[in-house]
Amino acid sequence: MNTTYGVLNNSSLIVDTDKLRENVRTILRSLPAGTKLIPVVKDDAYGMGMVGVARTLSAFPEIGCFAVANVSEGVTLRREGIRQDILIMGSTLPFQYAPAVECDLTVTVSRLGMVPELAEVCKAQSKPLNVQIKLETGMHRIGVEPGEELAALIGELKAAQEWVHVTGAFSHFAWPGNAEVCEAQYKKLLAGAEQLKAAGIPVPMCHISASESSELFPQYALDAVRIGRRLYMDHPKKPLGNIQEVVSWRSYLTNVKQRHAGDSLAYFGKYVLDKDTVVATVGVGYGDGLNEKLVACHAPVLVGGKRCPLLACCMDQCFVDVT
């Protein structure tokens, strides 16, 4: 079954949900026993439609958690009927605490002072909140450093344990294709998790691996892997050959005409034809998300099943050589 978004526009994003399901089955088969799959559906599921993708994947009994970037995405999933755990991987700001508690989202604790703030909101709603601890291992984006900073956070967690419940700890590989960097970050994550456990803070779920690291370094699977890009496509440089491309972007030829050597296309004579060419205009451009770098290197599009190079691009139209 295919799901089509934007059918009234000049272009449509086609998501083949049968292929999406098969990719999920392939990923699940590749995971070690006991390792869970956390689909990452942030940023509208990488543009594929967050609600549609989450609904499709929520039918898998093996999937008990989705990951998103912010509270707004989590609230949207809840309102659309997604009942699995929803992990907010990014920073949650104080004005977002109340809806996070109300919607039973799992908030990432990434700084000191956050836990007591959350506890106050939980008390006000008479409702506890699940959290996961983001450990800083080398990305230097958000997170708590193992050692003294984590020790201070442990104190905050113990003081708020009636209201704030830890369900996991995680980090993120800064250079997922670099074996040495990944190994160092992996060890730092484990050290932080051990520090939590030694202090009496349980860590039911520990995870660091995402799409690329799960392909290149499966030894870092731990309790869960967070998979986004790999749901839809194989590794772009080192494909394993077992993941299908799920998505196609389709538009229409709005004009086809014989052009002549020396004719220019697009604004400011952006592209000048060096020979007589049959040029088609297509109803999408950079305003629709067509990356101009693809146009600059004359990347191909399929026209009638044949590869035809892009020539130039405007905001909502582009030019293709269909000679």
C-alpha positions in Angstrom: 0.0 0.0 0.0 1.3 3.4 -0.9 0.6 6.6 1.0 0.7 9.9 -1.0 1.2 13.3 0.5 0.5 16.5 -1.3 -1.5 15.0 -4.1 -2.9 18.4 -5.1 0.5 19.9 -5.6 2.7 19.8 -8.6 4.7 17.1 -6.9 4.0 14.2 -4.6 6.1 12.3 -2.0 5.3 8.6 -2.4 6.0 6.5 0.7 5.8 2.7 0.0 4.6 1.5 3.4 5.1 -2.2 2.4 8.8 -1.5 1.8 9.0 0.4 5.0 7.6 -2.6 6.9 10.0 -4.9 5.2 12.9 -2.7 6.2 11.8 -2.7 9.8 11.7 -6.5 9.7 15.2 -6.6 8.2 16.5 -4.3 11.0 14.8 -6.3 13.7 16.3 -9.5 12.4 19.7 -7.9 12.4 19.6 -6.9 16.1 21.1 -9.0 18.9 18.6 -10.7 21.2 17.3 -8.3 23.8 18.2 -5.2 21.7 15.1 -3.0 21.0 14.5 -0.9 17.9 13.6 2.8 18.6 12.4 4.4 15.3 13.4 8.1 15.1 10.6 10.1 13.5 11.9 13.6 14.3 11.6 16.4 11.7 8.4 14.9 10.3 10.1 11.5 10.0 12.9 13.0 7.9 10.3 14.5 5.7 8.4 11.3 5.1 5.4 12.2 7.3 5.8 11.6 11.0 2.2 10.6 11.8 1.9 8.2 8.9 5.2 6.6 9.6 4.5 6.2 13.3 1.1 4.7 12.7 2.6 2.2 10.3 5.4 1.2 12.7 3.2 1.2 15.8 1.6 -2.0 14.6 4.9 -3.9 15.3 4.7 -5.4 18.7 8.5 -5.3 19.0 8.4 -1.4 18.9 7.7 0.1 22.3 9.2 3.5 21.9 9.5 6.3 19.3 12.1 9.1 19.4 11.5 12.7 18.4 13.4 15.9 18.7 11.1 18.1 20.8 7.9 18.2 22.9 5.8 19.6 20.0 6.5 16.5 18.0 5.7 14.3 21.0 2.4 16.0 21.7 1.4 15.6 18.0 2.0 11.9 18.1 0.0 11.5 21.3 -2.9 13.5 19.9 -2.8 11.2 16.8 -3.2 8.2 19.0 0.4 6.8 19.3 0.4 5.0 22.6 4.1 3.8 22.8 6.7 5.6 24.8 7.9 8.8 23.2 11.4 9.9 23.9 12.2 13.6 23.5 15.9 13.5 22.5 16.5 17.2 22.4 16.4 19.9 25.0 13.1 20.5 26.8 12.5 24.1 28.0 10.7 25.0 31.1 7.6 26.2 29.3 7.3 22.8 27.7 7.4 20.8 31.0 3.7 20.9 31.6 2.6 19.4 28.3 5.4 16.8 28.5 4.0 15.6 31.8 0.4 15.8 30.7 1.1 13.7 27.6 3.3 11.1 29.3 6.3 11.9 27.2 9.8 10.7 28.3 12.0 13.8 28.7 15.8 13.9 28.3 17.6 15.3 31.3 20.7 17.0 29.9 21.7 19.7 32.5 21.8 20.3 36.2 18.8 22.1 37.6 16.4 20.5 35.3 15.2 17.6 37.6 14.0 19.8 40.4 12.1 22.0 37.9 10.4 18.9 36.4 9.6 17.6 39.9 7.7 20.8 40.7 5.6 20.5 37.5 4.9 16.8 38.3 3.7 17.8 41.8 1.4 20.4 40.4 -0.2 17.8 38.1 0.1 15.0 40.7 1.7 12.9 38.0 5.2 11.4 37.8 7.4 11.7 34.7 9.8 9.3 33.0 13.2 10.7 32.0 16.3 9.4 30.3 19.8 10.8 31.1 21.8 12.3 28.2 25.4 11.6 28.9 28.1 13.8 27.3 30.6 11.6 25.6 32.1 13.7 22.8 29.4 15.4 20.7 29.5 18.4 23.0 26.0 19.4 22.2 23.8 18.7 25.2 24.4 16.3 28.1 25.8 15.7 31.5 29.5 14.8 31.9 30.3 11.6 33.8 32.2 12.3 37.0 31.5 15.4 39.2 28.6 16.8 37.1 26.9 13.5 36.9 27.4 13.1 40.7 25.6 16.4 41.2 22.7 15.2 39.0 22.5 12.0 40.9 21.8 14.1 44.0 19.0 15.9 42.2 17.5 12.6 41.0 17.5 11.1 44.5 15.8 14.1 45.9 13.1 14.0 43.2 12.7 10.2 42.9 9.0 10.3 43.9 8.2 12.3 40.8 11.0 11.8 38.3 11.7 8.2 37.2 14.8 7.2 35.2 14.1 4.8 32.4 17.4 5.0 30.6 20.7 6.7 29.7 22.0 7.4 26.3 24.5 9.3 24.2 25.2 9.9 20.5 28.2 9.1 18.3 29.8 12.3 17.1 31.7 10.6 14.2 29.7 7.4 13.6 32.0 6.1 10.9 35.2 6.5 12.9 36.0 3.3 14.9 38.4 4.9 17.3 36.1 7.8 18.2 33.1 5.5 18.6 35.0 3.1 20.9 36.1 6.0 23.2 32.5 7.4 23.3 31.1 3.9 23.9 33.4 3.4 26.9 32.5 6.8 28.3 28.8 6.0 28.1 29.3 2.8 29.9 31.3 4.6 32.6 28.4 7.0 33.1 25.8 4.3 33.2 27.9 2.4 35.8 28.2 5.6 37.9 24.4 5.9 37.9 23.9 2.3 38.9 26.6 2.4 41.6 24.7 5.3 43.1 21.5 3.4 43.2 19.9 4.9 40.1 18.7 2.1 37.8 19.4 2.3 34.0 16.8 0.0 32.4 17.8 1.0 28.9 21.3 2.1 27.7 21.8 3.2 24.0 24.1 5.1 21.8 23.9 3.5 18.3 22.0 5.1 15.4 21.6 4.2 11.7 25.2 4.4 10.5 26.9 3.0 13.6 24.4 0.1 13.6 25.5 -0.7 10.0 29.2 -0.3 10.6 29.7 -1.3 14.2 26.9 -3.6 15.4 28.8 -4.4 18.6 27.5 -1.1 20.1 23.8 -2.2 20.0 23.4 -2.4 23.8 19.8 -2.3 24.9 18.4 -0.4 22.0 19.4 1.2 18.7 17.8 4.5 17.4 17.1 4.2 13.6 16.0 7.1 11.4 17.6 7.2 7.9 18.0 3.5 7.8 14.2 3.0 7.8 14.1 4.5 4.4 17.4 3.9 2.6 20.6 1.9 2.8 24.0 3.4 3.7 24.7 6.0 1.0 28.4 5.1 0.7 28.7 1.6 2.1 25.4 -0.1 1.4 24.7 -3.5 3.0 22.3 -4.4 0.3 19.4 -5.4 2.5 17.5 -2.2 2.9 15.0 -1.0 0.2 14.5 2.6 -0.9 11.1 3.5 0.4 10.4 6.9 -1.0 10.0 8.5 -4.4 9.4 12.1 -5.3 7.3 12.6 -8.4 6.3 15.6 -10.4 5.1 16.4 -13.9 6.6 17.7 -17.2 4.9 21.0 -17.7 6.6 21.9 -21.0 8.7 20.1 -23.5 10.4 22.1 -26.3 13.3 21.9 -28.7 16.0 24.4 -27.7 19.1 25.4 -29.6 22.8 25.7 -29.0 23.5 29.0 -27.2 20.1 29.3 -25.6 20.2 30.1 -21.9 18.1 28.5 -19.2 16.8 30.1 -15.9 17.7 33.4 -14.4 20.8 35.3 -15.4 21.7 32.9 -18.2 22.5 30.3 -15.5 23.0 27.5 -17.9 23.8 27.8 -21.6 23.2 24.9 -24.0 26.2 23.8 -25.9 24.1 21.9 -28.5 20.6 21.6 -29.7 18.6 20.0 -26.8 15.1 18.8 -26.1 14.4 20.6 -22.7 11.6 19.7 -20.4 10.4 21.9 -17.6 9.4 20.1 -14.4 7.1 21.6 -11.8 9.4 21.6 -8.8 12.3 23.8 -7.8 14.5 24.7 -4.8 11.5 26.1 -3.0 10.1 22.6 -2.9 13.3 21.2 -1.5 15.2 20.3 -4.7 18.8 20.7 -3.6 20.7 23.0 -5.9 23.9 21.0 -5.5 22.1 18.2 -7.3 21.3 20.6 -10.1 24.8 21.9 -10.3 26.2 18.4 -10.8 23.4 17.5 -13.3 22.1 14.7 -11.2 19.6 12.5 -13.0 15.8 12.2 -12.7 13.8 9.5 -14.2 11.6 10.5 -17.1 9.6 7.7 -18.6 12.0 5.3 -16.8 15.1 6.8 -18.4 17.8 8.8 -16.6 17.8 12.5 -17.7 20.2 15.1 -16.3 19.0 18.2 -14.5 20.2 21.4 -16.2 19.1 24.4 -14.2 16.6 25.3 -11.4 14.3 28.1 -10.3 12.3 28.4 -7.1 9.4 26.2 -8.2 10.5 24.9 -11.7 13.5 23.1 -13.0 14.9 22.1 -16.4 15.8 18.6 -17.6 17.5 17.4 -20.7 15.1 14.8 -22.3 16.9 14.6 -25.7 
